[in-house]
């Protein structure tokens, strides 16, 4: 639920004209949720000598978080532009 709210608030921030760096707080929330899930598995992966897999998963989670919030930001910008176009006619 927190992940959905982070994405929603990123889109709403873009809708109201927030700067591009507004993507970062939403991505940080998504990334922290992902890291907390991965930490639950870290002892198991360390025991079998595969901790590098979780390190790579962390980098991939960071990329996914940035892409998700970036897409939400672009959606908010598109909605703002469509409202401006509709208001102008």
C-alpha positions as CSV (number, residue, x, y, z in Angstrom):
1,X,0.0,0.0,0.0
2,X,2.8,2.4,0.8
3,X,4.4,1.7,-2.6
4,X,1.1,2.6,-4.4
5,X,0.9,5.8,-2.3
6,X,4.4,6.8,-3.2
7,X,3.7,6.4,-6.9
8,X,0.4,8.2,-6.6
9,X,1.9,11.2,-4.7
10,X,4.7,11.4,-7.3
11,X,2.0,11.7,-10.1
12,X,0.0,14.2,-8.0
13,X,3.2,16.3,-7.4
14,X,3.8,16.4,-11.1
15,X,0.2,17.3,-11.8
16,X,0.6,20.4,-9.6
17,X,3.9,21.4,-11.2
18,X,6.6,20.0,-9.0
19,X,10.1,19.9,-10.4
20,X,11.7,16.8,-11.9
21,X,13.6,16.0,-8.7
22,X,10.2,15.2,-7.1
23,X,10.8,11.7,-8.5
24,X,13.5,11.0,-5.9
25,X,11.4,10.9,-2.7
26,X,9.0,8.4,-4.3
27,X,11.8,6.3,-5.6
28,X,13.5,6.4,-2.2
29,X,10.4,5.0,-0.6
30,X,10.0,2.2,-3.2
31,X,13.7,1.4,-2.9
32,X,13.6,1.2,0.9
33,X,10.6,-1.1,0.8
34,X,12.5,-3.4,-1.6
35,X,15.6,-3.3,0.5
36,X,13.7,-4.3,3.6
37,X,12.3,-7.3,1.8
38,X,15.8,-8.3,0.6
39,X,17.3,-8.0,4.1
40,X,15.0,-10.7,5.3
41,X,16.7,-13.0,2.8
42,X,20.3,-11.9,3.4
43,X,21.3,-14.5,6.0
44,X,20.1,-17.3,3.7
45,X,22.0,-16.0,0.7
46,X,25.1,-15.4,2.8
47,X,25.0,-19.0,4.1
48,X,25.1,-20.4,0.6
49,X,27.7,-17.9,-0.6
50,X,25.4,-16.0,-3.0
51,X,25.3,-12.6,-1.4
52,X,26.3,-11.1,-4.7
53,X,22.9,-11.9,-6.0
54,X,21.3,-9.7,-3.5
55,X,23.7,-6.9,-4.3
56,X,22.7,-7.1,-7.9
57,X,19.0,-7.2,-6.9
58,X,19.5,-4.0,-4.9
59,X,20.8,-2.2,-8.0
60,X,18.0,-3.5,-10.1
61,X,15.5,-2.4,-7.4
62,X,16.9,1.1,-7.5
63,X,16.5,1.2,-11.3
64,X,13.0,-0.1,-11.1
65,X,12.0,2.4,-8.4
66,X,13.4,5.3,-10.5
67,X,11.5,4.0,-13.6
68,X,8.2,3.6,-11.7
69,X,8.3,7.0,-10.2
70,X,9.6,8.6,-13.5
71,X,6.7,7.1,-15.3
72,X,4.3,8.4,-12.6
73,X,5.8,11.8,-13.0
74,X,5.4,11.8,-16.8
75,X,1.8,10.7,-16.3
76,X,1.2,13.7,-14.0
77,X,2.9,16.1,-16.5
78,X,0.7,14.7,-19.3
79,X,-2.4,15.2,-17.2
80,X,-1.4,18.8,-16.4
81,X,-0.8,19.5,-20.1
82,X,-4.1,18.0,-21.1
83,X,-5.9,20.1,-18.5
84,X,-4.1,23.2,-19.7
85,X,-5.1,22.4,-23.3
86,X,-8.7,21.7,-22.3
87,X,-8.9,24.9,-20.3
88,X,-7.6,26.9,-23.2
89,X,-10.3,25.8,-25.6
